Amino acid sequence: MDITRKNIDGGKAFDWGKTSKDYAKFRDIYPDEFYKRIADMGLCVSGQRVLDLGTGTGVLPRNMYSFGAKWTGTDISDGQIAQARLLSEGMDIDYAVSSAEGLSFDDKSFDVITACQCYWYFLHEQTAPLFARLLDEGGRVLFLLMNWLPFEDEIAGMTEKLVLKYNPEWSGCNETFHSLYVPEEYLEYFDIETAGEYRLPVHFTRESWNGRIKACRGIGASSLTDEQKAEWEREHMAALSQYPE
């Protein structure tokens, strides 16, 4: 399903379903410490009902399943949800195709709502009151992201320049180490209880780094042609061959 946002990629459409298989293969990369920090906050643990928005291939529900929460994952892309169901075989996780704005669950259905690598796509004036309605008393919203740092890592910086060569309107670049921004619409319904950021080394091979970027909005989910994507990949792998494995 095509998504367009005026403030993202110059308003060009993108569709995560185009890259779901690569997403499933290459984007399950969060370190164990990432999940442990969530659980240490008392979130997504046993006794809680958790709704994971923009779940993609179910990365958060699958990797935190052992902490005991009851998970429901939703995503606007049916391709992402199809991969999530395949990867979650044997786990009691519910999945549904839905936008964040179109959720149809009953009031007070959840104790925690999570949104990892996706909350900036939401129409916040719609989702803020909706989240408040869906959460039970004392419920919490958790916004999460993990970014590479192109001004601190040579390979990340080189990679971003190459993505921009093929897709100059891609806006998912030039990230720095900074606090996560909470849109003001949520402050009418929620207090900021905890916030923080930290650095973690995440290790890649040439293939897995290429795959991670191939499965990003600037390449795999973009409106580039198959020929353009293939040419980008050839050039990227050639550039990566200059670095140690």
C-alpha positions as CSV (number, residue, x, y, z in Angstrom):
1,M,0.0,0.0,0.0
2,D,1.4,3.4,-1.0
3,I,1.9,5.9,1.7
4,T,2.6,9.6,1.2
5,R,3.5,12.3,3.7
6,K,4.3,15.9,2.6
7,N,7.2,16.1,5.0
8,I,8.8,12.7,4.0
9,D,10.8,12.1,0.8
10,G,9.4,15.2,-0.8
11,G,5.9,13.7,-0.8
12,K,6.9,10.7,-3.0
13,A,5.0,7.5,-2.3
14,F,6.6,4.5,-0.6
15,D,5.3,1.0,0.1
16,W,6.8,-1.3,2.7
17,G,5.2,-4.3,1.0
18,K,7.7,-3.9,-1.8
19,T,10.6,-4.9,0.5
20,S,8.9,-7.2,3.0
21,K,11.0,-10.3,2.2
22,D,14.3,-8.3,2.5
23,Y,12.8,-6.6,5.6
24,A,12.2,-10.1,7.2
25,K,15.7,-11.2,6.3
26,F,17.8,-8.1,7.2
27,R,16.0,-5.9,9.6
28,D,15.8,-8.2,12.7
29,I,18.9,-6.5,14.1
30,Y,18.1,-5.0,17.4
31,P,20.6,-6.0,20.1
32,D,19.4,-7.9,23.2
33,E,20.2,-4.8,25.3
34,F,17.5,-2.9,23.4
35,Y,14.8,-5.3,24.5
36,K,16.1,-5.6,28.0
37,R,16.0,-1.9,28.5
38,I,12.3,-2.0,27.6
39,A,11.6,-4.8,30.0
40,D,13.6,-3.0,32.8
41,M,11.2,-0.1,32.4
42,G,8.4,-2.5,33.4
43,L,6.9,-2.5,29.9
44,C,6.0,-5.3,27.5
45,V,6.2,-7.9,30.3
46,S,4.0,-10.6,31.8
47,G,0.5,-9.6,32.6
48,Q,0.4,-6.7,30.0
49,R,-1.6,-6.5,26.8
50,V,0.6,-4.8,24.2
51,L,-0.3,-3.2,20.9
52,D,2.7,-2.8,18.5
53,L,1.9,-0.3,15.8
54,G,3.8,-0.4,12.5
55,T,5.0,-3.9,13.6
56,G,6.6,-4.6,10.2
57,T,7.6,-8.3,10.3
58,G,6.8,-8.5,14.0
59,V,10.3,-7.7,15.2
60,L,9.3,-6.3,18.6
61,P,6.6,-8.9,19.4
62,R,8.7,-11.8,18.4
63,N,11.9,-10.7,20.1
64,M,10.1,-9.8,23.3
65,Y,7.7,-12.7,23.3
66,S,9.7,-14.5,26.1
67,F,9.0,-11.6,28.5
68,G,5.5,-12.8,28.7
69,A,3.2,-10.0,27.5
70,K,0.2,-10.7,25.2
71,W,1.1,-9.1,21.9
72,T,-1.0,-7.7,19.0
73,G,0.8,-6.3,16.0
74,T,-0.7,-4.1,13.3
75,D,0.8,-2.7,10.1
76,I,-0.6,-0.8,7.1
77,S,1.2,-3.3,4.7
78,D,-0.4,-6.7,4.2
79,G,3.0,-7.8,2.9
80,Q,4.6,-7.0,6.2
81,I,1.9,-8.8,8.2
82,A,2.2,-11.9,6.0
83,Q,5.9,-12.1,6.8
84,A,5.2,-11.4,10.5
85,R,2.8,-14.4,10.6
86,L,5.3,-16.6,8.9
87,L,8.1,-15.7,11.3
88,S,5.8,-15.9,14.4
89,E,4.8,-19.5,13.8
90,G,4.3,-21.3,17.2
91,M,3.9,-18.0,19.0
92,D,0.6,-16.7,20.3
93,I,0.7,-13.3,18.6
94,D,-2.3,-11.6,17.0
95,Y,-1.7,-9.7,13.8
96,A,-3.9,-7.4,11.7
97,V,-3.6,-5.1,8.7
98,S,-4.4,-1.6,9.8
99,S,-3.1,1.9,9.7
100,A,-2.4,3.5,13.1
101,E,-5.3,5.9,12.5
102,G,-7.8,3.2,11.6
103,L,-7.5,0.9,14.6
104,S,-10.8,-0.6,15.5
105,F,-10.1,-2.2,19.0
106,D,-12.4,-1.6,21.9
107,D,-11.7,1.1,24.5
108,K,-9.2,0.1,27.2
109,S,-8.0,-2.9,25.3
110,F,-4.3,-2.5,26.0
111,D,-1.8,-1.6,28.8
112,V,1.0,-0.6,26.5
113,I,1.2,0.8,22.9
114,T,4.6,0.6,21.2
115,A,5.7,2.2,18.0
116,C,9.2,1.4,16.8
117,Q,10.8,3.1,13.8
118,C,7.4,4.3,12.6
119,Y,5.7,7.0,14.8
120,W,6.7,9.8,12.5
121,Y,4.3,8.4,9.8
122,F,1.3,8.8,12.1
123,L,-1.3,11.6,11.7
124,H,-0.8,12.6,15.3
125,E,-4.0,14.7,15.7
126,Q,-5.9,11.4,15.1
127,T,-3.6,8.9,16.9
128,A,-3.1,10.9,20.1
129,P,-6.7,10.7,21.3
130,L,-7.1,7.2,19.8
131,F,-4.2,5.9,21.9
132,A,-5.6,7.5,25.0
133,R,-8.9,5.7,24.3
134,L,-7.4,2.3,23.6
135,L,-5.3,2.3,26.7
136,D,-6.5,1.0,30.1
137,E,-6.0,3.1,33.2
138,G,-2.3,3.7,33.8
139,G,-1.5,2.7,30.2
140,R,1.7,3.9,28.5
141,V,2.8,4.7,25.0
142,L,6.4,3.8,24.1
143,F,8.1,5.5,21.0
144,L,11.3,3.8,19.9
145,L,13.9,4.2,17.2
146,M,17.4,2.9,16.4
147,N,19.4,5.0,13.9
148,W,22.8,4.6,12.3
149,L,25.0,7.7,12.7
150,P,26.4,8.8,9.3
151,F,28.6,11.6,10.7
152,E,30.2,9.2,13.2
153,D,30.6,6.1,11.0
154,E,32.4,6.2,7.6
155,I,30.4,3.3,6.1
156,A,27.1,4.7,7.1
157,G,28.0,8.1,5.7
158,M,29.2,6.6,2.4
159,T,26.0,4.5,2.1
160,E,23.7,7.6,2.7
161,K,25.5,9.5,-0.1
162,L,24.9,6.5,-2.5
163,V,21.2,6.3,-1.6
164,L,20.9,10.0,-2.3
165,K,22.6,9.6,-5.6
166,Y,19.7,7.3,-6.7
167,N,16.9,8.9,-4.6
168,P,17.8,12.5,-3.9
169,E,14.5,13.3,-2.2
170,W,15.0,10.6,0.5
171,S,14.7,12.3,3.8
172,G,15.8,9.4,6.1
173,C,19.3,10.7,6.2
174,N,21.7,13.0,8.2
175,E,20.6,11.7,11.6
176,T,22.6,12.8,14.6
177,F,22.6,11.6,18.2
178,H,19.7,13.5,19.7
179,S,16.7,13.1,22.0
180,L,13.6,11.6,20.5
181,Y,11.0,14.2,19.6
182,V,7.5,13.7,21.0
183,P,4.9,15.6,18.9
184,E,2.9,18.1,20.9
185,E,-0.4,16.4,20.1
186,Y,0.4,13.7,22.6
187,L,1.1,16.1,25.5
188,E,-2.7,16.8,25.7
189,Y,-3.3,13.2,26.7
190,F,0.0,11.9,28.1
191,D,2.9,13.0,30.4
192,I,6.5,12.2,29.4
193,E,7.5,9.8,32.1
194,T,10.8,8.5,30.8
195,A,13.1,9.5,28.0
196,G,16.6,8.6,27.0
197,E,19.0,7.8,24.3
198,Y,22.2,5.7,24.2
199,R,24.8,4.4,21.8
200,L,25.2,0.7,21.0
201,P,27.6,-0.9,18.5
202,V,25.7,-3.0,16.0
203,H,27.8,-5.3,13.8
204,F,27.2,-6.1,10.2
205,T,28.8,-8.1,7.4
206,R,28.8,-6.6,3.9
207,E,25.8,-8.6,3.0
208,S,23.8,-7.8,6.1
209,W,24.6,-4.0,5.9
210,N,23.7,-4.0,2.2
211,G,20.5,-5.8,3.0
212,R,19.6,-3.4,5.9
213,I,19.8,-0.5,3.6
214,K,18.2,-2.3,0.7
215,A,15.2,-2.8,3.0
216,C,14.9,0.9,3.9
217,R,12.5,3.5,2.6
218,G,15.1,5.1,0.4
219,I,15.7,2.0,-1.7
220,G,13.4,-1.1,-1.3
221,A,10.2,0.6,-0.3
222,S,10.7,3.6,-2.6
223,S,9.3,4.2,-6.1
224,L,12.7,3.4,-7.8
225,T,12.5,0.9,-10.6
226,D,13.8,-2.6,-10.2
227,E,16.7,-1.7,-12.6
228,Q,17.6,1.3,-10.4
229,K,17.5,-0.7,-7.3
230,A,19.7,-3.4,-8.8
231,E,22.2,-0.8,-10.1
232,W,22.3,0.8,-6.6
233,E,23.0,-2.6,-5.0
234,R,25.8,-3.4,-7.4
235,E,27.4,0.0,-6.7
236,H,26.9,-0.4,-2.9
237,M,28.5,-3.8,-2.8
238,A,31.4,-2.6,-4.8
239,A,31.9,0.2,-2.4
240,L,31.6,-2.1,0.6
241,S,34.2,-4.4,-0.9
242,Q,36.8,-1.7,-0.1
243,Y,36.2,-2.2,3.7
244,P,37.1,-5.2,5.9
245,E,34.3,-7.8,6.1
